[in-house]
Each structure stands twice: as C-alpha cells, then as structure tokens.
Amino acid sequence: MIPAWNPDARRARIKAIKTMVGPKGLALDEDTYRAMIGNLVPGKRSLTELNVPQLDKVRLHVQSKIDQAKQPNAATADEWRFVFGLVPDRQPSARKIYRLAERVGQLLTPPAPVASKRYIEGIASQMAGCSTALEFCDPEALHKIVQALEVFCRRHGV
C-alpha cells in the first residue's frame, strides 16, 4: 500500500492528471478544472492539496470522461442509412433532415458530426408534434419536420 503522502506517487499522479485535462486531453478551462476538483474532493481546489487516494479518485473520474468522449457517437452512418432507401417522394425531405441533423450535431456537448436520429425525432415531436419514427412519416410530416429543424437551427445560430 502506498502511503497517502508519498511524494513520488503524488508527483506521478499529478503529472498524469494534468496531461489528461490539458490542451491535448479534455482541454478544461481553469474554472471548470478547479470546480471538478472541488466537487470530487470538497474543500480542495488544487491537485497539490490532495493525497494519493484523492488523486486516484480524480484520475479515475477524468479517465472516465475521456473514455466517454472517445466512445463513438450514437449517430452513425448506419442509423441514417434508411434515408437513401425511402421512396422517391420522401427522399428529398429526408435528405434535408439529415443535412439539418449535421448542423444540429454542432450544438451537442461534445459536438458530433451528426445528431442522432433519436435526438432529431425528439425535436420533431416537440416542435412539429410528430411522434412517428422518421422512416414511417408521410411527405407532409417530413416537410413539417424540416421546417421545425430549420427554425431550431436559426434559433441556435447554426
């Protein structure tokens, strides 16, 4: 067992954590970084104030955030493949919805290349009142969803 204040162990963990939250890692700003430490170890705002078990707790938390960021986004090419298999009268609106989903993806945290189909269906449900899955919507419903997504993108500046 490593003593709680072992200087070499502390130094190694501090260096590892700083690398993980630095510009090539999570790229946390100073306030977010200090708030994260304070949330994990109440009363502390700096890594130098922490002992080895507390540093391990922070390191595991940061590693979990890195792992979450590395996971592939739920929105994959397979998820949107249905757009290209729709009947011809529905394809233009469905393709427009896909292009708008790419714009909406920029608003997500963390930003994604494309918003998930489920996320877009949620927006469509709230704004256009469409509770049907996108692949089963009629052309009029798809058109309403396009209009709702265009309004959503305008509101959020994308």
Rosetta blueprint (number, residue, H / E / L):
1 M L
2 I L
3 P L
4 A L
5 W L
6 N L
7 P H
8 D H
9 A H
10 R H
11 R H
12 A H
13 R H
14 I H
15 K H
16 A H
17 I H
18 K H
19 T H
20 M H
21 V H
22 G L
23 P L
24 K L
25 G L
26 L L
27 A L
28 L L
29 D L
30 E H
31 D H
32 T H
33 Y H
34 R H
35 A H
36 M H
37 I H
38 G H
39 N H
40 L H
41 V L
42 P L
43 G L
44 K L
45 R L
46 S L
47 L H
48 T H
49 E H
50 L L
51 N L
52 V H
53 P H
54 Q H
55 L H
56 D H
57 K H
58 V H
59 R H
60 L H
61 H H
62 V H
63 Q H
64 S H
65 K H
66 I H
67 D H
68 Q H
69 A H
70 K H
71 Q L
72 P L
73 N L
74 A L
75 A L
76 T L
77 A L
78 D L
79 E L
80 W L
81 R H
82 F H
83 V H
84 F H
85 G H
86 L L
87 V L
88 P L
89 D L
90 R L
91 Q H
92 P H
93 S H
94 A H
95 R H
96 K H
97 I H
98 Y H
99 R H
100 L H
101 A H
102 E H
103 R H
104 V H
105 G H
106 Q L
107 L L
108 L L
109 T L
110 P L
111 P L
112 A L
113 P L
114 V L
115 A L
116 S L
117 K H
118 R H
119 Y H
120 I H
121 E H
122 G H
123 I H
124 A H
125 S H
126 Q H
127 M H
128 A H
129 G L
130 C L
131 S L
132 T L
133 A L
134 L H
135 E H
136 F H
137 C L
138 D L
139 P H
140 E H
141 A H
142 L H
143 H H
144 K H
145 I H
146 V H
147 Q H
148 A H
149 L H
150 E H
151 V H
152 F H
153 C H
154 R H
155 R H
156 H H
157 G L
158 V L
